[in-house]
Amino acid sequence: MLILWGLGAFIVGSVPWGFIVSHLRYQTDIRQHGSQNIGATNVARTLGIKAGIIVLILDALKGIAAVAITGLVFPGHPWMMAVAGFLAILGHVFSPFLRFRGGKGIAAGLGAVVMLSPLAALVAVLAFALTVGITRIVSLASLAGIVGVMVCMALVSPEAYVWGFAVPAVLLTIWAHRKNWSRLIKGEEPRFGKS
């Protein structure tokens, strides 16, 4: 039962909405454009803000669904909800539907955080919005959101199960952004809204 549950959370997270939306709605493979990533940022840059928002919402719903369904199936086991959130992010980053290549985990992670710590999710969104508004650099804004989640959880959600989700999730999303960090250091990271 536990194996099926874990696999289910991973599969929910692995649905490649960026690829699906770009293929079905725009008849294009998003992996052949821009950063070649299936996430909402590349979709927005390539196909427009509307498409990016749709993918952002669908990807966030993966994290929400994995955690929410786990809470319904295993009530009273918050640590399992936390693990489900991480597995959804893992599936998002390593989608078996795309030969284990996927997004960077931010949207799916946000969805999971919404369910585990709504206040931390709000702080993350505000930190992201403020940073992207100032710098126009989405990867830097993602890092600000990650820091916001960690600080907020440290202050208001010190439970071990929350940290059991937060630490591996943060490490995974930071790793998934490794090319962005390299471009940031070189001053080559593109700004949103500019070609």
C-alpha positions as CSV (number, residue, x, y, z in Angstrom):
1,M,0.0,0.0,0.0
2,L,2.8,2.4,0.9
3,I,4.7,1.7,-2.3
4,L,1.6,2.3,-4.4
5,W,0.9,5.6,-2.4
6,G,4.5,6.8,-3.0
7,L,4.4,5.9,-6.7
8,G,1.1,7.6,-7.0
9,A,2.4,10.9,-5.5
10,F,5.4,10.7,-7.8
11,I,3.3,10.0,-10.9
12,V,0.9,12.9,-10.0
13,G,4.0,15.2,-9.9
14,S,5.4,13.8,-13.1
15,V,2.6,14.9,-15.4
16,P,4.4,17.3,-17.8
17,W,1.8,20.0,-18.1
18,G,4.2,22.4,-19.9
19,F,4.8,19.8,-22.6
20,I,1.1,18.9,-22.8
21,V,-0.2,22.4,-23.0
22,S,2.4,23.5,-25.6
23,H,1.8,20.4,-27.7
24,L,-2.0,20.3,-27.6
25,R,-2.8,24.0,-27.6
26,Y,0.1,25.5,-29.5
27,Q,1.2,22.5,-31.6
28,T,4.8,22.9,-30.5
29,D,7.4,21.1,-28.4
30,I,8.4,23.6,-25.6
31,R,11.6,21.6,-25.1
32,Q,12.8,22.9,-28.5
33,H,12.4,26.6,-27.5
34,G,14.0,29.0,-25.1
35,S,15.7,27.3,-22.2
36,Q,14.2,24.0,-23.4
37,N,12.6,23.6,-20.0
38,I,8.9,22.5,-19.6
39,G,8.3,24.9,-16.7
40,A,5.9,27.9,-16.6
41,T,8.7,30.5,-17.1
42,N,9.9,29.0,-20.4
43,V,6.3,28.5,-21.5
44,A,5.5,32.2,-20.7
45,R,8.6,33.4,-22.5
46,T,7.9,31.3,-25.6
47,L,4.1,31.1,-25.9
48,G,2.9,34.1,-23.8
49,I,1.9,35.0,-20.3
50,K,-1.5,33.3,-20.6
51,A,0.1,29.9,-21.4
52,G,2.6,30.4,-18.7
53,I,-0.1,31.1,-16.1
54,I,-2.0,28.0,-17.2
55,V,1.0,25.8,-16.8
56,L,1.9,27.4,-13.5
57,I,-1.5,26.7,-12.1
58,L,-1.6,23.1,-13.4
59,D,1.9,22.4,-12.0
60,A,1.0,23.9,-8.6
61,L,-2.1,21.7,-8.6
62,K,0.2,18.6,-8.8
63,G,1.7,19.5,-5.4
64,I,-1.7,20.4,-3.9
65,A,-3.2,17.1,-5.2
66,A,-0.5,14.9,-3.9
67,V,-0.6,16.3,-0.4
68,A,-4.4,16.7,-0.2
69,I,-5.1,13.1,-1.4
70,T,-2.5,11.8,1.0
71,G,-4.2,13.7,3.8
72,L,-7.6,12.1,2.9
73,V,-6.2,8.6,2.5
74,F,-4.0,8.7,5.6
75,P,-5.6,11.2,8.0
76,G,-3.6,12.0,11.1
77,H,-0.2,11.3,9.4
78,P,1.2,14.7,8.5
79,W,4.6,13.3,7.8
80,M,3.1,11.3,4.9
81,M,1.7,14.5,3.5
82,A,5.1,16.0,3.6
83,V,6.7,13.0,1.9
84,A,4.0,13.1,-0.8
85,G,4.8,16.8,-1.4
86,F,8.4,15.9,-1.9
87,L,7.6,13.0,-4.2
88,A,5.4,15.3,-6.3
89,I,8.4,17.7,-6.7
90,L,10.7,14.8,-7.5
91,G,8.3,13.6,-10.2
92,H,8.1,17.1,-11.6
93,V,11.9,17.3,-11.9
94,F,12.4,13.8,-13.2
95,S,9.3,13.0,-15.3
96,P,9.2,9.4,-16.5
97,F,7.0,10.6,-19.3
98,L,9.9,12.7,-20.7
99,R,12.7,10.3,-20.1
100,F,13.2,11.6,-16.6
101,R,13.6,15.2,-17.6
102,G,11.2,17.8,-16.3
103,G,10.8,21.2,-14.7
104,K,12.6,22.8,-11.8
105,G,10.1,22.0,-9.1
106,I,9.1,25.6,-8.1
107,A,5.4,25.4,-9.0
108,A,4.9,21.9,-7.8
109,G,6.7,22.8,-4.6
110,L,4.6,25.9,-4.1
111,G,1.5,23.7,-4.4
112,A,2.8,21.4,-1.7
113,V,3.7,24.3,0.6
114,V,0.2,25.7,0.2
115,M,-1.1,22.5,1.8
116,L,1.6,22.1,4.4
117,S,2.2,25.7,5.5
118,P,-0.1,28.3,3.9
119,L,1.7,31.2,5.6
120,A,5.1,30.0,4.2
121,A,3.5,29.8,0.7
122,L,2.3,33.4,1.1
123,V,5.7,34.5,2.1
124,A,7.3,32.7,-0.8
125,V,4.9,34.3,-3.3
126,L,5.5,37.8,-1.9
127,A,9.3,37.2,-1.9
128,F,9.2,35.9,-5.5
129,A,7.0,38.8,-6.7
130,L,9.1,41.4,-5.0
131,T,12.4,40.0,-6.4
132,V,11.1,39.4,-9.9
133,G,9.6,42.9,-9.9
134,I,12.9,44.5,-9.0
135,T,15.4,42.3,-10.9
136,R,13.2,40.6,-13.7
137,I,15.3,37.5,-13.0
138,V,13.0,34.6,-12.4
139,S,15.6,32.2,-11.1
140,L,16.8,34.8,-8.5
141,A,13.1,35.3,-7.5
142,S,12.7,31.5,-7.1
143,L,15.7,31.5,-4.8
144,A,14.1,34.4,-2.8
145,G,10.9,32.3,-2.6
146,I,12.8,29.3,-1.3
147,V,14.6,31.4,1.3
148,G,11.2,32.8,2.3
149,V,9.8,29.3,2.8
150,M,12.7,28.2,4.9
151,V,12.7,31.3,7.1
152,C,8.9,31.2,7.6
153,M,8.9,27.5,8.4
154,A,11.7,27.9,10.9
155,L,9.6,30.5,12.7
156,V,6.1,29.1,12.6
157,S,6.4,25.4,11.6
158,P,9.3,23.8,13.5
159,E,7.7,20.3,13.4
160,A,10.2,17.6,12.2
161,Y,7.9,16.4,9.4
162,V,7.8,19.9,7.9
163,W,11.6,20.0,7.8
164,G,11.7,16.5,6.5
165,F,9.9,18.0,3.4
166,A,11.5,21.4,3.3
167,V,15.2,20.4,3.3
168,P,15.2,17.8,0.6
169,A,12.7,19.8,-1.5
170,V,14.9,22.9,-1.3
171,L,18.1,21.0,-2.1
172,L,16.4,19.4,-5.1
173,T,15.0,22.7,-6.5
174,I,18.4,24.4,-6.0
175,W,20.1,21.5,-7.9
176,A,17.5,21.8,-10.7
177,H,18.5,25.4,-11.1
178,R,22.2,24.7,-11.4
179,K,22.5,26.1,-14.9
180,N,20.7,29.3,-13.8
181,W,23.2,29.8,-11.0
182,S,26.1,29.4,-13.4
183,R,24.5,32.0,-15.8
184,L,23.9,34.3,-12.8
185,I,27.5,34.2,-11.8
186,K,28.6,35.0,-15.4
187,G,26.0,37.8,-15.7
188,E,24.3,35.9,-18.5
189,E,20.9,35.0,-16.9
190,P,18.1,36.4,-19.0
191,R,15.6,38.9,-17.5
192,F,11.9,38.2,-17.9
193,G,10.3,40.3,-20.6
194,K,13.5,40.7,-22.5
195,S,14.8,38.5,-25.4
